[in-house]
Amino acid sequence: MPKLEADHPKRRRGADLENAVLSSAWELLQEVGYQNFTMAEVAKRANAAKPVLYRRWSEKSSLAATAILKFGPKLDVTIPDTGNLRQDLIEFFNQLIKIFDMFGAEKLKGLVTDRLKSIPMGKLFSASNSENKLQTAVEQILKQAEKRGELTVAELPLRVLHLPSVLFINEVVDQEAVTREVIAQIVDDILVPVFTAKK
């Protein structure tokens, strides 16, 4: 007697398969965190074969990162203008840590380290000292502060302008998370004193 078609669900393909896998990955990541996140469990939840996952995502960090980019909080970064440099810097950097706010440090532990293994060292080192959106945004914040008389941008060496990017990247790499408390400490203990030293 032939089996019913319902006993043999159609195998997902293309965008349908990708959406099922990424949805499953996102749900699992929220439930168990990155350390206990496995390709096997994602495949099981998505009703997909594990080799299919590995053909699209070579490692679990790639799959987890893709799921976060698709379903995680979007970075709609704006340039704050609160009336003082300290608060502008704090509010700006707090916008960049939405994913850490959502998950907490422990649930994302290991993800940054694993992703860094696939990034060429040259690209990683150049990220903090080349033209980038983070540095451009900080420069806008500094120009606002200059108009208020808090500092003089022309007196700041290039390495000082790179400092926020370096400190933020270092915190992500070293601690695998950035908290609001840490951002306040960096701004209060390092950035504001350095930026305003020659006022």
C-alpha positions as CSV (number, residue, x, y, z in Angstrom):
1,M,0.0,0.0,0.0
2,P,1.6,3.3,-1.0
3,K,2.5,5.7,1.8
4,L,0.5,9.0,2.0
5,E,2.3,12.1,0.6
6,A,2.0,13.6,4.1
7,D,4.4,10.9,5.4
8,H,7.0,12.3,3.0
9,P,7.1,16.0,3.5
10,K,8.6,17.9,0.7
11,R,12.3,18.7,1.2
12,R,12.8,22.5,1.6
13,R,15.1,24.2,-0.9
14,G,16.5,27.6,-1.6
15,A,15.1,30.6,0.3
16,D,12.6,28.3,2.1
17,L,15.4,26.1,3.5
18,E,17.5,29.1,4.5
19,N,14.7,30.8,6.3
20,A,13.9,27.6,8.2
21,V,17.5,27.1,9.2
22,L,18.1,30.7,10.3
23,S,14.8,30.8,12.3
24,S,15.8,27.6,14.0
25,A,19.3,28.9,14.7
26,W,17.9,32.2,16.1
27,E,15.5,30.3,18.4
28,L,18.2,28.0,19.6
29,L,20.7,30.8,20.2
30,Q,18.2,32.6,22.5
31,E,17.3,29.4,24.4
32,V,20.8,27.9,25.1
33,G,23.4,30.5,24.1
34,Y,26.3,30.1,21.8
35,Q,28.3,27.6,23.8
36,N,25.5,25.0,23.7
37,F,24.5,25.9,20.1
38,T,25.1,23.0,17.7
39,M,24.6,22.5,14.0
40,A,23.0,19.1,14.7
41,E,20.3,20.7,16.8
42,V,19.6,23.4,14.3
43,A,19.3,20.8,11.5
44,K,16.9,18.8,13.6
45,R,14.7,21.8,14.3
46,A,14.7,22.9,10.7
47,N,14.1,19.4,9.4
48,A,17.2,19.6,7.3
49,A,20.3,17.4,6.8
50,K,23.4,18.5,8.7
51,P,25.6,18.4,5.5
52,V,23.2,20.9,3.9
53,L,23.9,23.3,6.7
54,Y,27.7,22.9,6.3
55,R,27.5,23.6,2.6
56,R,26.0,27.0,3.3
57,W,27.7,27.8,6.7
58,S,31.1,26.2,7.1
59,E,31.0,26.6,10.9
60,K,28.5,27.2,13.7
61,S,29.8,30.8,14.3
62,S,29.0,31.7,10.8
63,L,25.5,30.3,11.1
64,A,24.9,32.0,14.5
65,A,26.2,35.4,13.2
66,T,24.0,35.2,10.1
67,A,20.9,34.4,12.3
68,I,21.8,37.4,14.5
69,L,22.1,39.7,11.4
70,K,18.7,38.5,10.1
71,F,16.7,38.5,13.3
72,G,18.6,40.5,15.8
73,P,18.1,44.2,16.7
74,K,19.0,46.5,13.9
75,L,21.7,49.1,14.3
76,D,19.9,52.3,13.5
77,V,22.7,54.5,14.7
78,T,22.2,58.2,15.1
79,I,24.5,61.0,16.2
80,P,23.3,62.2,19.6
81,D,23.3,65.9,20.5
82,T,22.6,66.0,24.2
83,G,24.4,69.2,25.0
84,N,27.6,67.7,26.4
85,L,30.4,65.5,25.1
86,R,30.3,62.9,27.8
87,Q,26.6,62.1,27.2
88,D,26.9,62.2,23.5
89,L,29.7,59.6,23.5
90,I,27.8,57.3,26.0
91,E,24.6,57.5,24.0
92,F,26.4,56.8,20.8
93,F,28.2,53.7,22.0
94,N,25.2,52.4,23.8
95,Q,23.5,52.2,20.4
96,L,26.2,49.7,19.2
97,I,25.7,47.1,21.9
98,K,22.0,46.3,21.4
99,I,22.8,42.6,20.8
100,F,24.8,42.3,24.0
101,D,21.9,44.1,25.9
102,M,19.5,41.6,24.4
103,F,21.4,38.4,25.1
104,G,23.7,39.3,28.0
105,A,27.5,38.5,27.9
106,E,27.2,34.8,28.9
107,K,24.9,33.7,26.0
108,L,27.2,35.1,23.4
109,K,30.4,33.8,25.0
110,G,32.7,32.2,22.4
111,L,31.0,33.6,19.3
112,V,33.4,36.6,18.9
113,T,36.5,34.4,19.3
114,D,35.2,31.9,16.8
115,R,34.3,34.6,14.2
116,L,37.7,36.2,14.6
117,K,39.4,33.0,13.5
118,S,38.0,33.5,10.0
119,I,39.0,37.2,9.7
120,P,42.4,37.9,8.2
121,M,44.6,39.6,10.7
122,G,45.4,42.4,8.3
123,K,41.8,43.3,8.0
124,L,41.2,43.1,11.7
125,F,44.1,45.5,12.5
126,S,43.1,47.9,9.8
127,A,39.6,48.2,11.1
128,S,40.5,50.6,13.8
129,N,42.7,52.9,11.9
130,S,41.1,53.3,8.5
131,E,38.2,55.4,7.4
132,N,35.2,53.8,9.0
133,K,31.7,54.7,10.0
134,L,32.5,54.5,13.7
135,Q,35.4,57.0,13.5
136,T,33.3,59.3,11.2
137,A,30.5,59.4,13.8
138,V,32.9,60.1,16.6
139,E,34.4,63.0,14.6
140,Q,30.9,64.4,14.2
141,I,30.3,64.2,17.9
142,L,33.6,66.0,18.5
143,K,32.7,68.8,16.1
144,Q,29.5,69.3,18.0
145,A,31.5,69.5,21.2
146,E,33.8,72.0,19.6
147,K,30.9,74.3,18.7
148,R,29.9,74.2,22.4
149,G,33.5,75.2,23.4
150,E,34.4,71.8,25.0
151,L,37.4,71.1,22.9
152,T,39.4,72.0,19.7
153,V,39.3,69.2,17.1
154,A,42.3,70.5,15.2
155,E,44.5,70.0,18.3
156,L,43.6,66.3,18.5
157,P,46.3,64.0,16.9
158,L,45.0,61.3,14.5
159,R,45.8,58.5,17.0
160,V,43.5,60.2,19.4
161,L,40.7,60.2,16.9
162,H,41.3,56.5,16.4
163,L,41.1,55.8,20.1
164,P,37.4,55.2,20.5
165,S,37.4,52.6,17.7
166,V,40.5,50.9,19.2
167,L,39.0,50.8,22.7
168,F,35.6,49.5,21.5
169,I,37.1,46.8,19.3
170,N,39.5,45.8,22.0
171,E,36.7,45.4,24.5
172,V,34.7,43.2,22.1
173,V,37.7,41.0,21.3
174,D,39.1,40.8,24.8
175,Q,35.8,40.4,26.8
176,E,33.5,39.2,24.0
177,A,30.9,41.6,25.2
178,V,30.5,45.3,26.0
179,T,28.2,46.6,28.7
180,R,26.8,50.0,29.4
181,E,28.8,50.2,32.6
182,V,32.1,49.6,30.7
183,I,31.2,52.2,28.1
184,A,30.6,54.8,30.9
185,Q,34.0,53.9,32.4
186,I,35.8,54.2,29.0
187,V,34.2,57.5,28.3
188,D,34.8,58.9,31.9
189,D,38.3,57.5,32.5
190,I,39.8,57.7,29.0
191,L,37.9,59.5,26.2
192,V,36.7,62.7,27.8
193,P,40.0,63.4,29.7
194,V,42.0,62.8,26.4
195,F,39.7,64.7,24.2
196,T,39.5,67.7,26.5
197,A,43.1,67.7,27.7
198,K,44.2,70.6,25.4
199,K,41.0,72.7,25.8
